[in-house]
Amino acid sequence: MSDKLIIFDTTLRDGEQSPGASMTKDEKIRIAKILEKMRVDVIEAGFAIASLGDFDAVQAVANSIQDSTVCSLARALDKDINRAGEALKKANSSRIHTFIATSNLHMKMKLNMTPDQVVEQTIHAVKCARNWTDNVEFSPEDAGRSNEDFLCRVIESAINSGATTINIPDTVGYNIPHQFGAMIKSLIERVPNSDKAIFSAHCHNDLGLAVSNSLSAVYNGARQVECTINGLGERAGNTSLEEVVMAVRTRQDVFDCDTNIDTTHILSASRLVSSVTGFIVQPNKAIVGANAFAHEAGIHQDGVLKHRETYEIMRAEDVGWGANSLVMGKHSGRNAFKVRMRELGVEFDNVDVLNATFKKFKELADKKHEIFDEDLQALVSETQSEEHESIKLLSLKVSSEMGKKHSAYIMLGINGEKVSATADTSGAVDATFSAINSLVDVNMNLQLYSVSNVTRGTDALGEVNVRLESNGRIVNGQGADTDIIIASAKAYIHGLNKILSATDRAHPQV
């Protein structure tokens, strides 16, 4: 029998550290529930001490998830660990993940600590975490650039102190696959008590090698991979969950282990994370990109028609493609809508939110014939974000004529008060944004504007993503509508609301 490969998902923690990818508590719960449905083993819900919002989100996820282990990150400090323990107190299964830097560069320049002090702090932190749970993970930060002899010393001390998982992070994406795999193998062989812990890999994608490094680690004995949906993460991102899972599942002739992941939910999870964060999945992205199973070359098409495996090494259906067929329409009732949303991992604890989302569903069904799962996900994201918005779109009228200036009239509700403005510029979207800017006193810059279709067809929902920057703070805004100008206004207002209401999250490395 093959070994079990544990999947540790950190979309809600490390993924959220992507500039502009911050999530609300409700959004984190939605993502956590679909991860649980996928049978993800460990869900890292956040960094509890970073802010009150992060603490509340970790606590809410811990209270909502039954089958997966819920984890919180904590520096090797008592205050961090105790905060994490408090947040996880009611979890059905909990883990505390504590870390401290071990590379010479980090110890000297960031921590201002000697190697002996780092070892002492490691022992103290792991023992402190064991007061809260017997499931403790320890990470030597920047292990990929650390001295191996010192790593062995730190890891042995952590295991002796009660750590049950040892995670080896390539924190800055510096390693090369054969090098990283060899290090994992060497650590397992050299650390005397390595048999008492599971070794894990956490790789970043700065050189585009996160998945390769993780698979090399697995091949050399690691039995946990830390990853995110769509490879979301700060800088160039993290190891992609879907790519690691499908590589191991597809190449069972190479890997003597496999995951418990229900891969049929991969596509739904990908689209939910993309919708919530505003990070669009590129069409040629492996597994979940729109072109992942598309064939245009005639010789490829001919081969696939004759026998799928000539050019496809996976079944599209196994990762969720083809499963999102039409299931809802304008005649669907409230109960059918609620059941389908539950199947997508969305639970309506608040009847007002259910009613508001169902109303939007009916409005959409009057506009377009086919309603897909992606449409439903977009509706929920929009409705839940509107709950906490101080600025609301009430009315928009745009006039466009070739060769002439475009005019936009907009009415907003700002803290319950109706205000309106008109702007004339060279484009419909620009006029709309200009009218909004005249009503909202916020100093910010538009860094990114992108448009994509949520589903297929000319009547598809158009989804607009914007990235706004204000005084160094970056946020993403999303909006969806069958009218792309309205979708643009929704996205812009969504981003503005984030700037006005959200507070900066502390980075765990600060």
N, C-alpha and C positions, 0 to 999 in steps of 0.2 A: 504494500500500500504506500502511496506517496504521502509526504508530509503535508500538513496544512500550512499555507502561506497566509499570515494575518494581514488584513488590509486596514491600515490606520489612515483615516481620512482627515485631513486638516484644512479642508476648504473653508470652514467657518473661522479658523484662526489664522494660519499662514496665508491662505487664499485671500482673506479679508484685508491683509496688509498691502495688497496691490493698491496703488494710488487711485482713489475714487471708488473702491469696491466695498466700502463699508455697508453693513447690513443691519436692518432693524431686528429687534428681538423676534417679531413675528416671522420675518423672512428667514431667520436662522432656524426657527422651529420647522418651517415648511421644508427647508433643505434637509434638516436632520431626519425628518420623517421619511423622505424618499431614500435617504442613505440607509435608514433602518430597513426599509422595504427591500433594498438591494442586498441586505444582509452584510453590510459593512461591519467589521468586528469592533473597531474603536472609532468613535467620533470625537475629535478634538474640538470642543465647542467654543473655545476662546481663551483669553488670557485674563483671568478673573480680576487681577489687581489693576489692570490697565485703566479702568474707569468704572463708575457705577453702572453704566450701560452694559459693559462687558460682563460684569458680575451678574447682573440680572439676566442676561442672555444665557450665560453658562448655567445658571440655576434653572431657568425656564426649560432649556433643552434637557437637563438632567431629570427634571420632573415629568417630561413628556415622553421620554424614550424608555422602552421596556427591554428590548432584545439586544441592543448594542451597548457596549461599554462607553460611558461618557467621560471625557478627559478634559482637564484644564492644564494649561501651561503655567509654570511658575519658575522664576529664577531661584537660585539656590539660597534663598533668604527666607527667614521664618515668616515675615509678614506676607510674602507672596504665597507660600505654601499653605499657611493657615487660611488665607482668603480663598484659595482654591478649594481647600477642604470644606469650608463653609458653603461654598456655592454648590458643591457636589453632594452635600450631606444626605439628600433624599433620593439620590440616584439609585436605580435598581442594581447597577454595576458601575463602579467608578474607578478612575485611574488619575493619579497625579503625575505629571510629566515635568520634572525639574531639570535644569541645565546650568552649566557653568563653562566658560571658555577654557580651552586647554592648549591652544597654539601659543607659541612664544610671543607672537605679535599681539594677540588679544590680551594675554595675561599682563604684558608690560604696558601696552598703550591704552587699553580699555579698563582693565580691572585694577592695575597697579598692585598686583599680588604676586607673591613668589609661588613656585610650583608646590612647595610644602603647604602653603596656605590654601591653595586650590584643592588639594587632596583633603585637608581638614574640613573645608567648607562642603565638599562633596559628601563626606561621611555624615556630617551634621545634617545636611539637607535631606538626604535619603532617610535617615532615622526620623527626622521630623515628619516627613511625608508618611512614613509607616504608622504614625500615630493616627492617621486619618483613614488609610486604606492599605491592604496588603498587596495592591496592584500599583507598583511604583516603577516609573520609567525614568531612566537617567540618560542625558545626552551630554557628551563632551563637545561643546560648541566649537566649530571650526576644526573638527577632527581631521578633515581632509588635508589640513596643513600643519597638523600637530606631530610632535616627535613620537614615534611608535612606542619606544620604551616607556615614555611618560604616560601614554595612553593606556598601556597595559597596567601600569600602577594605579591609575585613577579608576579604571574599570574594575579591577580586582577589589579595590576598596568599596566601590559602589555596590557590587554584588554582595560582598561580606556584610554590608550595612542593611541589605534588604531589597535592593533593586531587582526586579524580576524581568525587566526588559532593558537592554542596552542599545541605544540608538546611536548610530554613527552618522553624523551630518556632514555632507559636503556643503557647508553653509554658503560658500560663495561660488559654487559651481566650477571649482578649479580642477577637479580630478578627471582622469581619463579612465575609461572602462576597465582595461586590464589592470591598471594600477589600483583602482578602487576595490575591485574584486579581490586582488591579491592581499590588500590590507585587511579586508574582512576575514579572509581565510587565516591570515597570520594571527590576528587578534584572537580568533576562536581557538587556535592551536596553542598560543602562548599564554593566555590568561588561565591560571590554574583552575579557577572555579567557573569557567565559561559555560559548563554544562548546566549550571543552576539558573541560567537566564536565556532569554530569547534575544538574538541579535537582529537589529533592525537597520534599515537604510533610509536616510532622508536627504534627497539630492535636489539641488537647484539647477536651473537650465541656462546659466549664463553662457555656456559654450554649446548649448543645444544637446547636451549629453545626459540630462537628468534620467530619462527612461533607460538609456543604455547602461549608465552607472548602476542604477537600481537593479536591473536584470543581472548584471555582472555580480552584484552583491548576493542576489538570490542563488545564482549558480554556485557561488562559493560559500554557501551556508547560512546566509541571512534568512530568517523566517518571518520577518515583518517588513513591509514597505510602507513608508509614509508618503502620501500622495494627495492630489486634489482633483476634483472634477474639472475637466478641460485644461488641466495643467495650470490652473489659476495660481498666482502667487506674485510676490514682489519681484521687482526687476524683470527678468526674463521668464519667471514662473517656476513652478515646482514640477515634480514628477507627475505625469498624467495618469490618473487612476485607470481610465479606460484602456490606455495603451499597455500598461503593465499587466492588467488582468487578462486581456485578450492575447497578449504575447505568451504568457504562461499557459493559458488554456489551449491556445492553438498549437504550441510547440511542446506538447507533453513528451515528445521523443527526446527533448533536451533537458527539461526541468522535471525533477523528481518530487514536485510539490504542486499543489493547486489551491485555489481560493474557494470560499463558500459563496462567492458573489452570484446573485441572480442577475445575469447579464442583460436580461430582457428589459431592465429598467434603466440601462445606461443612457440611452438617448433622451428619455424623459428627464433624467437628472441633469444631463448636459444642458438641455434647453431651459430648465428652471434656473440653473445657476447663471446662465447667460442672460436670462430675462431679469433676474434680480440685481445682478451686478452691472449690467450694461456692457460687459465684455463680449463682443461678438465672436462666434466661432468661425474661423476662416474656412472657406469652402473645401480646401484640400486637407483639412485636419484629419488625421487618422481616426478611424472608427466612427466619429460623430459629425464630421464635416459633410456638407451637402453633396460633395462629389466622391465621398469615400467608397461608394459602391456604384458609381456611374461609369459607363463605358461609352466613349465616342468613337474611338478608332474602329474601323470596319472589321479588322481581323480579330480584335478583342470581342466585339459584339457577336461575331460569328461563332467564336469559340465558346463564349458563355451560353449562347443559345443551344449549342450542341451538348455541352457538359459544363455546368457551373464552375467546377473546380479547375478548369483550364486557366482561368484568370482571377478566380476568387478563392482566397484561402479561408474565409469565414462566411457564414450565412448572415446576410443583412438582418434577417428576422431575429437572430440570436442576441443582437444588441439593441433591439427595439424598432428597427426600420420595418415599415410595413404594418406595424402593430397599431399605428395611430390612424386607423381608418375612421370614416365618418360614423359617429355614434350619437351625435346630438343635432337637433334642428329646432326650428321655430315652434314645433308642436310638442317638444319635450317639456315635461312637467318639473316642478321644483324638486320632487323627490329623486327623479332620475338624474337631475343636475347634481344634487348633493351626493348621490352615490358615485357618479362618475368622478367628481372632484375628490372624493375619498380615495378612489382607486389611484388618483394621481398624487396622493399624499397630502391633500388639503382637507383639513377639518375645520368646520365653522363652529367655534365655541360661542360666537356672538351672533345672535339671530339677525341683528341689524346689518352686519357685514354680509351674511348670507343673502338677505333680501336685496342689498345694494348690488352685489355681484350678479345675482340672478336677473335683476332688472337690466344690467348692462349686457348680460348674455342675450336676453330677449331683444334688446335694441340692435345688437350685432346680428342676430338671426334674421332680422328684418332687412338688413343691408346685404348680407351675403348668404348664399345657398348652403355651402358646406361649412360646418363648424368642426375644427380639429382640436386635438388636445393642446397644441401650441397656442391656439386662440384662447382657450380656457385659462392656461397658465398666465397669459398676458393680462387677461381681465382681472385675475386675482391680484397680481402684482400692482395693477393700477388702482384697484379698489382699496387695498390695504395701505398703500402709500398715501392715498387721499385722506384717510382717517386723521392723519397727524399734520396735514398741510395747513399753513396759515394763509397761503395764497391759492386761490382756486380759479380755474377757468370757467367763466359763466357764458361768454358769447364771443364769437369770432366771425368777422366778415372780411373777405379778401377780394379785391378787384384786380384782375390782371388783363393786360392787353399788350400784344406784341408791339414793340417800338415805343411804348409809353411807360411812365413810372407806375409801380405797383402800389396799391393802397391797402392798408390793413386797419380795421377798426376792431378793438378788443375791449371786452369788459371783464374785469377781475373782481373777485371777492377777496379783500384783504382784511383779515381779522373780523370778518362779518360785514364789512362796509363795501358797498359797490362803488367801483371807480372805473373810468373808461378813458381811452386815448386813441388817437389816430396817427399813423405815420405813413409817409410816402417815400419809397426808396426804389432802388433798381431791381429788387426781387421780392417775391411774395414772402419767402421765409425771413429775409432781412427786414422787411417792413413789419412783420409780426413781432420779431425779436425787438426791434426798435420801439414799437409801441409798448411792449412789456417793460423795457428798460426805463421808459419815461414815467412809469407808474411805481417802479420799485427802486428804492435808493440803495443799490448795492454796487460796490466797486469790484467788478470781476471781468475776466476775459474768457472768451469762447475758444477753447483749445482744439476741440474736435466736434465734428458734426457728421453723422453717418446715417444712411437710410438702408433698410433691408426689409424684405417681405417675410412675415411670420410664417405664412404657409403659401402654397402655390395658387395660381389663378389671378386674373386681373382684379377680382374683388377681394383679394387677400388683405388682411390687416397689414398696414405699413408700420414698421417699428422704427422709431428714430432714437438714436443715442447721441447725447451731447456730453462733452466734458468741460466743466467750468472750473476756473481757478480764481480764488479770491484770497489775497494776502497769504499766499503760500499754501492754502488749503485747496485740495483738488477733490471734486465730486463728479459723479456720473449721474445723468438724468435720463430717464426713459419715458417714452410715450408711444402709444399704439392707437391707430384709428384707420378706418378705410380711407379717410382723407389725409393725405400726407402733411398738409399744412397744419391741420388740427393736431396731428401726432407730433409735429415739431413744436407747437406751442405747449403741449402737455409735457414733452421732454424738458423743455427749457424751464418751465415752471417747477417741475419736479426737482431739477437741479438747484434752482433758486431756493426752494423750501429746505433742501438739505443744508445749503450754506447758511441760511438764517437760523436753523434750529439745531443743527448738530454741533457737538463739541469735539475737539481734537482727541483722538485716541492716543494713549501713550504707546510708543513702540517698545517691545520687550528688550530691545538692545540698547535703549537709551538709559 
